[in-house]
Amino acid sequence: MARKNFGPNSFITPEPVLMIAAYDEEGTPDIMNAAWGGVSGANQISMCISPGHKTVKNILVKKAFTVSFATADKVIESDYVGIVSANDVPDKFARAGFTATKSEFVDAPLVDQYPVALECEMVSYDADTHIMIGKIVNVSADECVLTDGAIDLDKLQPIVYDGMNHNYNVLGAIVGAAFEDGKKMK
């Protein structure tokens, strides 16, 4: 097998496309797109987001945020809020066509156009490493993406970021049963 070396890179794939939303001081919702994040505990999420983002500034004030999963039907809007800063375009949330409902659990907006959201309280933020950790206090999902009471990825159609090629992809078909298929080798 021949290999090509790419040097030190953050090629972890796939990366979830996380839509991070928070209210500003006046209660106006803001949202950003971030791919550098994931589970960091049973009820925690960690994300690498730089302090210059308006959304980060809002989270530091409100100490709360929501994280939704970008979906295939919202690729354009999801990308738009990732390439436009609310520091420059204060109404980017509305320009993207988004509407919000206040979370019952945290002082942050649920983005109505994304059917699944993690509702989080900020635990910590390190401006030097850009690591934000949030405690997940609730996961909410619209009935339209449920099958037998569980979130159905085929209905949700979450997109992932391919950092190697700078593309968004939809998650694919089921290829195995976690914690089951490996038992065949025992």
N, C-alpha and C positions, 0 to 999 in steps of 0.2 A: 504494500500500500504506500503510495507516495503522498506526502503531506506538504501543504504550503503553510509557511509561517506568516502570521499577521501581526506579531509583536504584541505588546500589552494593550489589550482592548477590553471593553466591557461587553463582550459578546455573550450575553446570557439570553437564550432564546427559548421559547417566546417570552416577551415581556408584556404584562397586561397594560392596556391603555387605561390609566386611571384618570377619572375626571374629578378633580378636587374642587369643592365649592365651599364658600364661606360668606358670611355677611360682613359688610364694612360697618363703620361706626354709626352710619345713618340707617342701617338695615337693608342696604342695597345688595343683592346677591352678586357674587363674582365667581368665576370658574376658570380653571386652568387644566391643561392636559399634561400629564406626567407619566413616564413609563418606568422610571426607576423606583419601584416600590414592591412591597410584598409582605407576607406574614412574618411577624417577628415574635410571636407568642400565641398562646391559645386565644387571647382576646385582644391582640395588638397588631397594628400595622405600622410599618416603617417606610418612609419615603425619603428620597434624596431630592430636595428642592431648595434652590438658592434663595437667599433673603431678599433679593431685589424684586421678586414677584409680588404684585399687589395682593394676591391671594394669601401668600405667606404673611404679609403685614396684617391682613385681616384676621387670620387665624391667631396670630400672636395677641391681638386685641381681644377677640371673642373667646379664645381658648376652646374652640369647637369647629368642626368641619364635617362634611360628608364626602365619601368617596364612592363614585358610581363607576360602572364598567361601561366604556364606550361600546357602541353597538354598530353593526354593519350598516344599518339604515341611517346612522348619524355620523358617517365618516367625515363628510365635508365640515359639518359644524364642529365636530370634535377636533379636527385638525386646525380649524380657524382659531379656536380659543387657545390653542397651543402656540400659534405663531403671532398672535396679536396680544399685546400687553394691555391690561386694564390701567396701567400707569399712563398709557398714551391714548387709549380708547376706553374711557370710563364706562360706556354702555355696551361693551362687547357681549355681555350676557344676553341682553335684549336683541342686539344685532344678529346674534346667532339663532334667534328665534326661540330661546329658552324661556320657560316660565318656572316658577318655584313655589313650593309649599313648605312652610316651616316644619321642621322635624318636631315630633312630640318629645324627643329624648334629649336633644342638644340644641344649642342656639346656632343653628346652621340650616341652610336651605337644602331641601330635597329637589333635585332637578327633575321636573315632571316628565321630560322626554327620555330619561334613562330609567328603565324599570327596576333596577336593583341598586341599592345603596347601603354602604356601611355608614352608620351614624357614630361619630367619634368625638371624644374629648381629647384635647391635646395633653399629652403627658410631658413631653419635653421637646426642645428644639435646640440644636447646636449650630450656631451661625458659622462656625469654622468648618465643620464637616458637612453641613447642610442636611443633617439627619433630623427628621421630625418623626416622633413616635406618637401614635394615637391609640387610645383605649377604645375598642369597639364596644359600644353600649347597646347597639341594636343593629340588626340587618333587616331591611325591609325590601319586599319584592311585590311588584304589581301582579295581580292574578293572571294577567295575560302571558306570563312566562313560567307559570307553574303547571306541573303535571303530577297528579296524585299528591298535591301539597308540597312538592319539592321543586326547587329551581331547575328548569330544563334548559341546558345550554343550547340545544337545537332551536328552541323558541327565543332565547335571549340573543343569540348570535353575537357574542362578545368578540371584539377585535383585539388582536395582539400586535405589538410593534416588532418588526424585524429590523433590528439595529444594524445588521450586516448589510442589508440592501435598502434600507430606508423605505420600507413598505409597511402597510397595514394588511394583516391577513385575518381571515375568520378561522376560528378553531374548527378542526375537522371531525371526522367520524370517530366513534368509539372503536378502539382497537384491542381493548382488553379490560379485565375486571381487576381493579386494584385490590391488593391484599388477598386475592383468590388465585389468580393465574400462576403465581410463583409456587403455590402449594403442590403443583404437578411435579416439581423437581425434588420435593422432600422425600 
